[in-house]
Amino acid sequence: MPVIRRVLVPLLLAGGVLAGCATEQAPPLGVVQPPVPAVAADPAIAALAPPTLIGSGVLRVSVPAESGAERELAEALAAKLGLRAVVDGVSATALPRALFENRHDLNINPNVGPEPARGQTHVPWIAARTAIVTPPGNPDRVEATTLCGHRIGVVAGSAQHADVRQRDAHCQDNRRPPITIVPLAGAVDAARRVLADQLDAFVADTPAAGNAVVAGRGWLEKTNSPTWGEGAGAVLAPAAVAPAIDAALGALRADGTYDVILSRWLLDADSLPSPTP
């Protein structure tokens, strides 16, 4: 265990970070999150959605478990439609199936998902990238090309879980130490385990990585190594609902809410440009 962690963990326990409660002894460190602006309903945008959805009064949205940006985006989209958000955190494996099971009206995926089924549409919302979270200074020198021999946390069933498995196979094919892959419930679980020196790093989509850094209250950071990945994370919606979601997302871009949500979770570099009219 590096010296920084032998000192770090007792401090965090004393400050209540790992215990899940704030105390007066907690160090004044961490990400300063600006408040999310109040979102006003737009009747013209609501008119683009099916009347049955608007009449229900709620927008049921599935998001990754322990999510931050996705949950706030769901709430903002619902508010723009004049609806109350009912947001469910689900596992990475359950997320693509949520609409098929008719339990949700939308799902918000930070990774590139499967092709939409007939009658469904993707509305892109963020660049799909992977990042690495470690204690400050990356004491174990974990990089995308140096995962061999390290204890790496991943969200169970995520795209990053599959990616790290492939990298582990490459390590072993080249007679290098295997990666100890630890499946996790989500970003908050990852933050706790990295801070407790149970993991060397957390490899995750950038929204989960930002959430872990926020949960670390100043004791975690995204490494300086470049993020990797292609494509876009998307809101998956029924085709009849997609025009309203597209318009609502455009309105959130225009009024600055989209940028604030991304900034709160350290995602400024992952925003997508507004579509060309």
C-alpha positions as CSV (number, residue, x, y, z in Angstrom):
1,M,0.0,0.0,0.0
2,P,1.5,3.4,-0.9
3,V,2.2,5.8,1.9
4,I,-0.5,8.2,0.7
5,R,-3.2,5.5,1.3
6,R,-2.0,4.5,4.7
7,V,-2.6,8.1,5.7
8,L,-5.6,8.7,3.5
9,V,-8.0,6.0,4.7
10,P,-7.9,6.9,8.4
11,L,-8.4,10.5,7.5
12,L,-11.4,9.7,5.4
13,L,-12.9,7.4,8.0
14,A,-12.4,10.2,10.6
15,G,-14.1,12.7,8.3
16,G,-17.1,10.4,7.6
17,V,-16.4,10.0,3.8
18,L,-16.4,6.3,3.8
19,A,-19.0,6.1,6.6
20,G,-21.4,8.0,4.3
21,C,-21.9,11.0,6.7
22,A,-20.4,14.5,6.8
23,T,-18.8,15.8,10.0
24,E,-17.2,19.0,11.0
25,Q,-13.8,17.3,10.8
26,A,-14.2,16.5,7.1
27,P,-11.5,18.2,5.1
28,P,-12.9,21.1,2.9
29,L,-11.9,19.3,-0.3
30,G,-13.8,18.0,-3.3
31,V,-15.6,19.0,-6.5
32,V,-17.6,22.3,-6.2
33,Q,-20.9,21.6,-8.0
34,P,-22.9,24.5,-9.3
35,P,-26.6,24.2,-8.7
36,V,-28.8,22.9,-11.6
37,P,-31.0,25.7,-12.8
38,A,-34.7,25.4,-12.4
39,V,-36.2,24.1,-15.7
40,A,-39.4,25.6,-16.9
41,A,-42.0,23.4,-18.8
42,D,-42.4,24.2,-22.5
43,P,-45.9,23.4,-23.8
44,A,-44.7,23.5,-27.4
45,I,-42.2,20.7,-26.7
46,A,-44.8,18.8,-24.6
47,A,-47.1,18.9,-27.6
48,L,-44.6,16.8,-29.6
49,A,-45.0,13.9,-27.1
50,P,-47.9,11.4,-27.2
51,P,-50.9,12.7,-25.2
52,T,-51.0,9.5,-23.2
53,L,-47.5,10.2,-21.9
54,I,-48.3,13.8,-21.0
55,G,-51.6,12.8,-19.4
56,S,-49.8,10.3,-17.2
57,G,-48.0,13.2,-15.4
58,V,-44.7,11.2,-15.1
59,L,-41.7,10.3,-17.2
60,R,-40.3,6.9,-16.2
61,V,-36.6,6.8,-16.9
62,S,-34.0,4.0,-16.4
63,V,-30.4,5.1,-15.7
64,P,-27.2,3.4,-14.6
65,A,-27.2,2.4,-10.9
66,E,-25.4,5.1,-8.7
67,S,-25.5,7.6,-11.6
68,G,-25.2,11.4,-11.3
69,A,-25.4,13.1,-14.7
70,E,-27.9,10.7,-16.1
71,R,-30.3,11.1,-13.2
72,E,-30.1,14.9,-13.4
73,L,-30.6,14.8,-17.2
74,A,-33.7,12.6,-16.7
75,E,-35.1,15.1,-14.2
76,A,-34.4,18.1,-16.5
77,L,-36.0,16.4,-19.6
78,A,-39.1,15.5,-17.5
79,A,-39.4,19.1,-16.2
80,K,-39.1,20.5,-19.8
81,L,-42.1,18.3,-20.7
82,G,-44.0,19.4,-17.6
83,L,-43.7,15.9,-16.1
84,R,-42.4,14.5,-12.9
85,A,-39.4,12.2,-13.3
86,V,-39.5,8.7,-11.8
87,V,-35.9,7.6,-12.2
88,D,-34.7,4.0,-11.6
89,G,-31.1,3.0,-11.3
90,V,-30.6,-0.3,-13.0
91,S,-27.6,-2.6,-13.7
92,A,-25.6,-2.2,-16.9
93,T,-26.9,-5.5,-18.2
94,A,-30.5,-4.5,-17.5
95,L,-30.3,-1.0,-18.9
96,P,-30.7,-2.0,-22.6
97,R,-33.7,-4.2,-21.8
98,A,-35.6,-1.6,-19.8
99,L,-37.9,-0.4,-22.6
100,F,-38.7,-3.9,-23.8
101,E,-40.0,-4.7,-20.4
102,N,-42.3,-1.7,-20.5
103,R,-41.3,-0.4,-17.1
104,H,-39.8,2.8,-18.4
105,D,-40.5,5.4,-21.1
106,L,-36.8,6.2,-21.7
107,N,-33.4,5.0,-20.8
108,I,-30.2,7.0,-20.6
109,N,-27.0,5.1,-21.5
110,P,-23.5,6.7,-21.2
111,N,-22.1,4.0,-23.5
112,V,-22.8,3.1,-27.1
113,G,-25.8,0.8,-26.9
114,P,-27.1,-1.8,-29.3
115,E,-29.0,-0.7,-32.4
116,P,-32.5,0.5,-31.5
117,A,-35.2,-2.1,-32.0
118,R,-38.0,-1.3,-34.4
119,G,-40.1,1.6,-33.1
120,Q,-37.2,3.0,-31.0
121,T,-34.8,5.8,-31.6
122,H,-31.5,7.0,-30.1
123,V,-31.1,10.6,-29.2
124,P,-27.3,11.2,-28.6
125,W,-26.4,13.1,-25.4
126,I,-22.7,12.6,-24.6
127,A,-19.5,11.4,-26.2
128,A,-19.0,7.7,-25.2
129,R,-15.5,7.7,-23.6
130,T,-13.7,5.6,-21.0
131,A,-11.6,7.1,-18.2
132,I,-9.5,6.0,-15.2
133,V,-10.0,7.1,-11.6
134,T,-7.3,6.8,-9.0
135,P,-6.1,8.6,-5.9
136,P,-4.4,11.9,-6.6
137,G,-1.2,11.6,-8.5
138,N,-2.0,8.1,-9.7
139,P,0.3,6.4,-7.2
140,D,0.1,3.0,-8.9
141,R,0.8,4.4,-12.4
142,V,-2.3,2.9,-13.9
143,E,-2.8,3.8,-17.6
144,A,-4.9,2.3,-20.4
145,T,-1.8,0.4,-21.6
146,T,-0.5,-0.7,-18.2
147,L,-3.5,-2.4,-16.6
148,C,-1.6,-5.8,-16.4
149,G,-1.0,-6.8,-12.8
150,H,-3.3,-4.2,-11.3
151,R,-6.6,-4.4,-9.3
152,I,-9.1,-2.8,-11.5
153,G,-12.7,-2.0,-10.7
154,V,-15.4,-1.9,-13.4
155,V,-19.1,-1.5,-13.4
156,A,-20.4,-5.1,-13.7
157,G,-21.7,-5.9,-17.2
158,S,-20.6,-2.5,-18.6
159,A,-18.8,-1.9,-21.9
160,Q,-15.7,-1.2,-19.8
161,H,-16.1,-4.6,-18.1
162,A,-15.8,-6.2,-21.5
163,D,-12.9,-4.0,-22.5
164,V,-10.9,-4.8,-19.4
165,R,-11.5,-8.5,-19.9
166,Q,-10.1,-8.2,-23.4
167,R,-7.0,-6.3,-22.1
168,D,-6.6,-9.1,-19.4
169,A,-6.5,-11.7,-22.2
170,H,-3.9,-9.7,-24.0
171,C,-1.8,-9.5,-20.8
172,Q,-1.9,-13.3,-20.3
173,D,-1.3,-14.0,-24.0
174,N,1.9,-11.9,-23.6
175,R,2.9,-13.7,-20.3
176,R,2.3,-10.5,-18.3
177,P,0.7,-10.5,-14.8
178,P,-3.1,-10.8,-15.1
179,I,-5.5,-8.0,-14.3
180,T,-7.5,-8.6,-11.1
181,I,-10.9,-7.5,-12.4
182,V,-13.4,-6.5,-9.7
183,P,-17.1,-6.1,-10.8
184,L,-18.8,-3.3,-8.9
185,A,-22.3,-2.0,-8.4
186,G,-21.4,1.5,-9.6
187,A,-19.4,4.6,-9.1
188,V,-20.0,5.1,-5.4
189,D,-19.0,1.5,-4.7
190,A,-15.9,2.1,-6.7
191,A,-15.0,5.3,-4.8
192,R,-15.2,3.5,-1.5
193,R,-13.1,0.6,-2.6
194,V,-10.3,2.7,-4.2
195,L,-10.2,4.8,-1.1
196,A,-10.0,1.7,1.1
197,D,-7.0,0.4,-1.0
198,Q,-9.0,-2.5,-2.3
199,L,-8.5,-1.3,-5.9
200,D,-5.7,0.4,-7.7
201,A,-8.1,2.1,-10.1
202,F,-11.6,2.3,-11.5
203,V,-12.1,2.1,-15.3
204,A,-15.4,3.5,-16.3
205,D,-17.5,5.5,-18.7
206,T,-16.8,9.2,-18.1
207,P,-20.1,9.9,-16.3
208,A,-19.4,7.1,-13.8
209,A,-15.8,8.3,-13.5
210,G,-16.9,11.8,-12.7
211,N,-19.4,10.5,-10.2
212,A,-16.7,8.5,-8.5
213,V,-14.5,11.6,-8.3
214,V,-17.3,13.6,-6.8
215,A,-18.0,10.8,-4.3
216,G,-14.3,10.8,-3.4
217,R,-14.7,14.4,-2.0
218,G,-11.3,15.5,-3.2
219,W,-9.4,12.2,-2.6
220,L,-9.9,10.8,-6.1
221,E,-9.2,12.2,-9.6
222,K,-9.4,11.2,-13.2
223,T,-5.9,10.5,-14.5
224,N,-4.2,12.7,-17.0
225,S,-4.1,9.9,-19.6
226,P,-6.3,10.4,-22.6
227,T,-9.8,8.9,-22.5
228,W,-10.7,6.4,-25.2
229,G,-13.7,5.2,-27.1
230,E,-15.9,6.1,-30.1
231,G,-19.5,7.0,-30.7
232,A,-22.0,8.5,-28.4
233,G,-24.1,7.6,-25.4
234,A,-27.8,8.1,-26.1
235,V,-31.2,8.4,-24.7
236,L,-33.2,5.4,-26.0
237,A,-36.8,6.4,-26.6
238,P,-39.9,5.0,-28.4
239,A,-40.0,6.6,-31.9
240,A,-43.2,8.5,-30.9
241,V,-41.5,10.1,-27.9
242,A,-38.1,10.8,-29.5
243,P,-39.1,14.1,-31.2
244,A,-40.1,15.6,-27.9
245,I,-36.9,14.3,-26.2
246,D,-34.8,15.7,-29.0
247,A,-36.5,19.1,-28.7
248,A,-36.2,19.1,-24.9
249,L,-32.5,18.3,-25.0
250,G,-32.0,21.1,-27.6
251,A,-33.8,23.5,-25.2
252,L,-31.6,22.4,-22.3
253,R,-28.6,23.1,-24.4
254,A,-29.9,26.5,-25.4
255,D,-30.7,27.6,-21.8
256,G,-27.4,26.3,-20.4
257,T,-28.9,23.5,-18.2
258,Y,-27.1,20.8,-20.3
259,D,-23.7,22.4,-19.8
260,V,-24.3,22.8,-16.0
261,I,-25.2,19.2,-15.6
262,L,-22.1,18.0,-17.4
263,S,-19.9,20.5,-15.5
264,R,-21.2,19.2,-12.2
265,W,-20.0,15.7,-13.1
266,L,-16.7,16.7,-14.7
267,L,-17.9,16.0,-18.2
268,D,-17.2,19.3,-20.0
269,A,-14.9,17.7,-22.5
270,D,-17.5,15.1,-23.4
271,S,-20.3,17.3,-24.4
272,L,-21.7,16.9,-27.9
273,P,-22.1,19.9,-30.3
274,S,-25.6,21.0,-31.0
275,P,-27.0,19.3,-34.2
276,T,-26.8,21.4,-37.3
277,P,-30.3,22.5,-38.3
